[in-house]
């Protein structure tokens, strides 16, 4: 068990308690890196959250919120327009991601640029 001082020095607040909570008792290689393992689930959630944050920045408003310039949307402005599926190969698995789209097709993700299939 880490001390409070040791936990305070962990990058991004990844305390032992948080990691234990994420692992939820998983200890085998299969439970962590397997088809339904925590690594795959966490990779998917992290990348999709980063992509959603990029889309929020691109459009200038959060998902499920009305933009300040709502009338511009009615006049052909840009907005979210669903998502598309993408397979991304990582060091340990292949992950199916949901990549957000915008109506005008102007969204260019930076975290996973278009055409990227392998994450090194």
Backbone bond lengths (Angstrom), bond angles and torsions (degrees), N, CA, C in turn:
res aa  C-N    CA-C-N  psi(-1)  N-CA   C-N-CA  omega(-1)  CA-C   N-CA-C  phi
1 X - - - 1.465 - - 1.521 107.59 -
2 X 1.305 116.49 128.84 1.462 121.96 -179.80 1.525 110.26 -78.75
3 X 1.315 114.47 151.34 1.459 119.55 176.21 1.523 109.08 -79.74
4 X 1.329 116.75 168.04 1.462 120.58 177.86 1.516 110.57 -60.57
5 X 1.331 117.44 -38.62 1.468 120.97 179.77 1.527 110.88 -65.18
6 X 1.336 117.23 -40.86 1.470 120.40 178.85 1.533 110.51 -66.55
7 X 1.324 116.44 -42.49 1.462 119.83 178.41 1.521 111.54 -64.44
8 X 1.329 117.74 -35.19 1.463 121.87 -179.41 1.528 110.95 -65.32
9 X 1.313 118.09 -24.64 1.473 121.93 -178.66 1.529 112.74 -89.38
10 X 1.325 118.72 -2.72 1.458 121.23 -178.13 1.527 110.09 -74.00
11 X 1.333 117.25 134.94 1.468 119.07 179.40 1.523 111.77 -63.72
12 X 1.314 115.63 141.44 1.465 123.91 175.93 1.527 113.40 60.20
13 X 1.328 116.64 20.45 1.455 119.57 178.56 1.517 113.92 69.88
14 X 1.335 117.86 23.23 1.464 121.60 -179.57 1.527 109.58 -79.79
15 X 1.299 115.38 74.40 1.452 121.12 179.99 1.522 110.13 -71.50
16 X 1.332 115.80 162.82 1.468 119.80 176.62 1.525 110.52 -58.28
17 X 1.317 116.67 -38.70 1.461 120.44 -179.09 1.526 111.15 -64.06
18 X 1.339 117.11 -40.75 1.464 120.38 178.95 1.529 110.69 -65.74
19 X 1.320 117.21 -45.01 1.466 121.07 179.13 1.525 109.88 -62.66
20 X 1.344 117.28 -43.67 1.469 120.48 177.32 1.522 110.81 -59.78
21 X 1.322 116.47 -40.17 1.464 121.13 179.20 1.526 110.56 -64.26
22 X 1.329 117.35 -42.20 1.464 121.12 179.17 1.528 111.32 -66.05
23 X 1.320 116.24 -41.59 1.465 119.82 -179.97 1.525 111.52 -69.55
24 X 1.323 117.33 -30.31 1.461 122.62 176.86 1.527 112.23 47.56
25 X 1.324 115.87 44.65 1.459 120.55 177.35 1.517 114.74 86.86
26 X 1.319 118.92 -4.00 1.461 121.57 179.43 1.526 109.15 -68.79
27 X 1.327 115.83 129.36 1.465 118.81 -179.56 1.523 113.39 -131.77
28 X 1.327 117.64 -20.53 1.461 119.32 -177.46 1.530 110.84 -84.52
29 X 1.308 114.42 159.82 1.474 120.85 177.25 1.524 110.10 -59.23
30 X 1.319 117.14 -42.15 1.465 121.76 -179.65 1.527 111.44 -63.06
31 X 1.333 117.52 -41.36 1.462 121.06 -179.43 1.530 111.81 -67.00
32 X 1.324 116.53 -30.85 1.461 120.49 -178.32 1.524 111.21 -89.95
33 X 1.334 118.10 -47.93 1.465 121.40 -173.37 1.525 114.51 -109.01
34 X 1.315 118.77 -0.45 1.458 122.40 -177.15 1.520 113.25 -71.25
35 X 1.321 115.42 -175.49 1.467 123.85 -176.64 1.532 112.74 -51.29
36 X 1.309 117.77 -44.04 1.463 122.19 179.59 1.521 111.56 -112.17
37 X 1.318 116.97 24.90 1.459 121.61 -175.76 1.521 113.68 -73.84
38 X 1.322 113.93 165.99 1.462 121.58 -177.70 1.532 111.72 -62.55
39 X 1.326 118.09 -35.29 1.474 120.75 -179.37 1.528 110.72 -59.20
40 X 1.299 116.07 -47.61 1.467 121.06 -178.29 1.532 110.88 -65.40
41 X 1.327 116.26 -44.69 1.461 120.57 -179.85 1.523 111.28 -64.50
42 X 1.323 116.41 -43.66 1.461 120.48 -179.28 1.528 111.11 -67.26
43 X 1.331 117.50 -40.58 1.465 121.18 177.51 1.527 110.22 -60.30
44 X 1.325 116.74 -46.08 1.463 121.45 179.24 1.527 110.71 -60.53
45 X 1.320 117.56 -49.35 1.467 121.53 -177.61 1.523 111.80 -63.65
46 X 1.348 117.11 -42.06 1.465 120.22 179.95 1.527 111.53 -63.69
47 X 1.329 117.21 -48.15 1.460 119.60 -178.12 1.522 111.99 -67.00
48 X 1.328 117.87 -41.27 1.459 119.09 179.31 1.523 111.45 -66.72
49 X 1.315 118.07 -33.95 1.468 120.99 176.95 1.530 110.01 -67.90
50 X 1.325 117.46 -42.19 1.466 120.58 178.16 1.523 110.75 -64.47
51 X 1.328 117.51 -40.15 1.469 121.22 177.93 1.520 111.09 -64.08
52 X 1.329 116.70 -40.57 1.463 120.41 178.62 1.535 110.27 -65.15
53 X 1.319 116.94 -38.52 1.469 120.64 177.27 1.522 110.48 -64.74
54 X 1.325 117.23 -40.26 1.468 120.51 175.96 1.523 111.20 -61.68
55 X 1.333 116.74 -41.95 1.469 120.30 179.01 1.528 110.27 -64.83
56 X 1.333 118.14 -41.61 1.462 121.41 176.71 1.528 110.30 -56.46
57 X 1.319 115.79 -45.09 1.470 120.47 179.59 1.536 110.56 -65.84
58 X 1.318 116.93 -42.14 1.467 122.06 -179.15 1.531 111.36 -60.73
59 X 1.338 116.01 -45.10 1.467 120.19 -177.08 1.523 113.17 -86.15
60 X 1.329 116.65 -24.35 1.460 120.32 179.25 1.511 114.70 89.92
61 X 1.336 117.72 11.87 1.466 120.48 176.30 1.522 109.37 -155.42
62 X 1.342 115.35 157.42 1.454 122.84 -178.72 1.530 111.40 -76.28
63 X 1.306 115.95 156.71 1.454 121.28 175.26 1.528 109.29 -61.37
64 X 1.300 117.28 141.84 1.467 125.95 -179.59 1.530 113.41 70.54
65 X 1.316 118.43 8.48 1.459 121.22 174.47 1.519 108.44 -109.18
66 X 1.313 115.15 152.12 1.457 119.41 176.50 1.524 108.48 -84.50
67 X 1.319 116.09 133.47 1.461 118.46 177.17 1.528 110.60 -70.47
68 X 1.324 116.23 155.76 1.462 120.90 177.79 1.521 110.77 -61.32
69 X 1.303 117.12 -31.05 1.462 122.81 -177.20 1.534 110.69 -101.75
70 X 1.336 117.65 47.16 1.462 122.20 -175.35 1.531 112.13 -56.50
71 X 1.313 118.15 -36.91 1.469 120.08 -179.60 1.522 110.52 -61.91
72 X 1.331 117.33 -33.39 1.472 119.46 178.52 1.520 110.81 -62.98
73 X 1.345 117.68 -32.50 1.467 120.25 177.30 1.524 110.47 -63.33
74 X 1.309 116.36 -40.68 1.458 120.59 179.23 1.527 111.27 -67.12
75 X 1.322 115.94 -23.85 1.469 121.08 179.35 1.528 111.69 -95.42
76 X 1.336 117.26 19.50 1.468 120.32 177.14 1.511 114.14 97.57
77 X 1.320 118.61 15.77 1.466 121.58 178.57 1.522 111.83 -68.64
78 X 1.310 115.94 178.68 1.457 121.42 -175.92 1.523 110.89 -90.90
79 X 1.327 116.21 147.57 1.462 122.62 178.77 1.526 108.70 -159.75
80 X 1.310 116.06 172.63 1.467 120.70 176.33 1.523 108.86 -63.68
81 X 1.336 114.24 148.87 1.462 119.08 179.88 1.523 109.28 -145.92
82 X 1.322 116.03 59.05 1.456 120.24 176.73 1.513 113.30 75.89
83 X 1.326 115.16 -151.97 1.455 120.97 -177.91 1.516 109.39 -153.20
84 X 1.304 114.79 168.00 1.457 120.51 175.43 1.521 108.21 -128.56
85 X 1.324 116.26 151.83 1.458 121.48 -178.91 1.521 110.00 -84.24
86 X 1.327 114.80 146.11 1.452 120.53 177.53 1.515 108.54 -147.78
87 X 1.324 117.50 135.53 1.457 122.23 174.43 1.515 108.35 -94.72
88 X 1.316 115.30 131.99 1.456 121.20 179.50 1.519 108.16 -124.68
89 X 1.318 116.51 124.00 1.459 120.72 178.80 1.522 108.64 -90.35
90 X 1.341 115.23 128.13 1.464 121.05 176.74 1.528 107.83 -112.58
91 X 1.310 116.38 -177.02 1.460 120.87 -179.72 1.524 112.26 -61.70
92 X 1.342 117.36 -28.83 1.459 119.99 -174.09 1.519 115.36 -114.81
93 X 1.316 118.24 -15.77 1.468 118.72 -177.40 1.518 110.81 -166.50
94 X 1.318 114.18 175.97 1.459 121.33 171.85 1.516 107.01 -106.16
95 X 1.333 116.12 131.60 1.457 121.37 -175.05 1.521 109.19 -119.40
96 X 1.329 116.53 131.51 1.465 122.40 175.71 1.522 108.37 -87.65
97 X 1.326 116.94 118.71 1.455 121.80 -179.04 1.524 110.40 -110.46
98 X 1.310 114.82 154.37 1.450 122.64 174.34 1.530 106.89 -106.72
99 X 1.330 116.72 107.92 1.465 122.60 -176.47 1.528 109.04 -93.23
100 X 1.347 118.18 119.96 1.464 119.64 -179.37 1.528 112.26 -66.41
101 X 1.344 115.59 150.69 1.466 122.01 177.62 1.521 108.85 -123.69
102 X 1.323 114.72 158.26 1.461 120.29 171.88 1.532 108.49 -118.01
103 X 1.313 116.13 160.74 1.469 120.95 -174.84 1.514 113.14 -59.82
104 X 1.311 116.28 -37.88 1.457 119.59 -174.67 1.533 113.28 -89.98
105 X 1.316 117.28 0.16 1.462 120.96 178.52 1.511 113.72 65.77
106 X 1.324 117.39 27.50 1.461 121.54 -177.92 1.527 113.14 -95.49
107 X 1.337 117.65 -12.20 1.461 120.61 -176.35 1.514 110.44 -71.36
108 X 1.325 116.12 119.28 1.464 123.77 178.40 1.527 107.75 -118.94
109 X 1.339 118.57 97.86 1.462 120.09 -178.99 1.524 111.84 -59.50
110 X 1.315 115.88 139.56 1.462 120.64 178.08 1.523 111.74 -94.59
111 X 1.345 116.45 -32.79 1.459 120.00 -177.94 1.526 111.57 -68.16
112 X 1.325 116.24 -35.09 1.469 122.36 175.42 1.526 106.47 -136.56
113 X 1.330 117.39 87.74 1.470 119.52 -177.37 1.524 112.12 -59.47
114 X 1.317 115.77 152.50 1.460 121.11 177.76 1.524 108.71 -54.64
115 X 1.314 115.63 139.21 1.470 121.49 -179.99 1.520 113.70 91.62
116 X 1.337 117.84 -11.77 1.460 121.07 -179.93 1.530 109.37 -74.28
117 X 1.320 116.42 129.33 1.461 120.59 177.56 1.530 112.02 -122.81
118 X 1.326 115.99 -19.02 1.456 120.79 -176.22 1.509 109.40 -126.39
119 X 1.301 116.31 128.35 1.460 122.15 177.33 1.512 107.91 -105.15
120 X 1.300 116.76 116.90 1.469 120.25 -178.34 1.494 111.49 -95.49
